Structure formats: C-alpha cells, structure tokens
C-alpha cells in the first residue's frame, strides 16, 4: 500500500498574542502547501514536518526576544521550527 505523506504543521497555542500570530501564519502556510494543521499545548508530537510557535508566551519577562518555551522547542525539535513574532504589539 502506497500512502501519500500529508504535510503537517504543529502550532503551540497558549492564548498569547504571539501564539495567535503563529497560528495565523501556520494556517496560511498549511493552506499554501495543501497540508494539515494541529494546535497543541505540548511538543511531543511524532511525524511532524514543521512546528510554528510564537516568540513569547504569557511569561513575565516582556523584554525577552525569545520565550523559554519557544527557545526550548527551537533547541530540541527534530523538525524545522518557525518562530513568529506578534507584530501587533
């Protein structure tokens, strides 16, 4: 049986403006590639082609360019990671 691979993008959403921006970008990107989109609060996801996260979450350090969760994902993911900045701020 030969199954076609479905391109999958996982987005971490915590309700922060940056995560909402990441969700919008990932939805657009998935549509461009004919892929699927999954939204999660955890990162242990097998068979993921791309992870999109916001640059900062709800943490108290607003001066940081990259939040602790997005930094962890960038360093430990086994697939490409796109970090999306919330430009509305």
VEXDREN-2710 file (C-alpha; in Angstrom, 1 decimal):
% VEXDREN-2710
k/r/px/py/pz
1/UNK/0.0/0.0/0.0
2/UNK/1.5/3.3/-1.1
3/UNK/0.2/6.2/1.0
4/UNK/0.9/9.8/0.2
5/UNK/2.6/11.8/3.0
6/UNK/0.4/14.6/4.4
7/UNK/2.5/17.7/5.3
8/UNK/1.7/18.5/8.9
9/UNK/2.3/21.7/10.9
10/UNK/2.0/21.8/14.7
11/UNK/1.4/25.1/16.4
12/UNK/1.7/25.7/20.1
13/UNK/-1.1/28.0/21.3
14/UNK/-1.3/29.4/24.8
15/UNK/-3.6/32.4/24.1
16/UNK/-0.8/34.9/23.9
17/UNK/-0.7/37.4/21.0
18/UNK/2.5/35.8/19.6
19/UNK/0.9/32.3/19.7
20/UNK/-2.1/33.7/17.9
21/UNK/0.2/35.2/15.2
22/UNK/1.9/31.8/14.9
23/UNK/-1.5/30.1/14.5
24/UNK/-2.5/32.6/11.7
25/UNK/0.9/32.1/9.9
26/UNK/0.7/28.3/10.2
27/UNK/-2.8/28.2/8.8
28/UNK/-1.7/30.3/5.9
29/UNK/1.4/28.1/5.3
30/UNK/-0.6/24.9/5.6
31/UNK/-3.1/26.2/3.0
32/UNK/-0.3/27.1/0.6
33/UNK/1.1/23.6/0.8
34/UNK/-2.1/21.6/1.0
35/UNK/-1.1/20.4/4.5
36/UNK/-2.8/19.9/7.8
37/UNK/-2.6/22.0/10.9
38/UNK/-2.7/20.7/14.5
39/UNK/-2.8/23.0/17.5
40/UNK/-1.3/21.8/20.8
41/UNK/-0.1/22.8/24.2
42/UNK/2.6/20.1/24.2
43/UNK/5.5/19.4/22.0
44/UNK/6.0/15.6/21.9
45/UNK/4.4/15.0/18.5
46/UNK/5.6/12.3/16.2
47/UNK/5.6/12.7/12.4
48/UNK/5.6/16.5/12.3
49/UNK/7.1/18.3/9.4
50/UNK/7.2/21.8/10.9
51/UNK/6.4/23.4/14.3
52/UNK/5.3/27.1/14.5
53/UNK/5.5/28.9/17.8
54/UNK/5.1/32.5/18.9
55/UNK/8.2/34.2/20.1
56/UNK/6.9/34.9/23.6
57/UNK/4.1/33.5/25.7
58/UNK/2.5/34.7/28.8
59/UNK/5.6/34.9/30.9
60/UNK/6.5/38.0/32.9
61/UNK/9.8/38.9/31.1
62/UNK/8.5/41.0/28.3
63/UNK/11.9/42.2/27.2
64/UNK/13.0/38.8/26.1
65/UNK/13.2/38.3/22.4
66/UNK/12.5/34.6/22.6
67/UNK/10.4/33.0/25.4
68/UNK/11.5/29.9/27.3
69/UNK/9.1/27.6/25.6
70/UNK/9.9/28.7/22.1
71/UNK/13.6/28.6/22.9
72/UNK/13.3/25.0/24.2
73/UNK/11.4/24.0/21.1
74/UNK/14.0/25.5/18.8
75/UNK/16.8/23.7/20.5
76/UNK/15.1/20.3/20.9
77/UNK/12.7/19.8/18.0
78/UNK/13.5/17.1/15.4
79/UNK/12.0/19.1/12.6
80/UNK/12.2/22.7/11.4
81/UNK/10.8/25.4/13.7
82/UNK/9.4/28.7/12.7
83/UNK/9.2/31.4/15.4
84/UNK/6.6/34.0/14.7
85/UNK/6.7/37.5/16.2
86/UNK/3.5/39.3/17.2
87/UNK/3.8/42.5/15.2
88/UNK/0.6/43.9/16.7
89/UNK/2.4/45.0/19.8
END
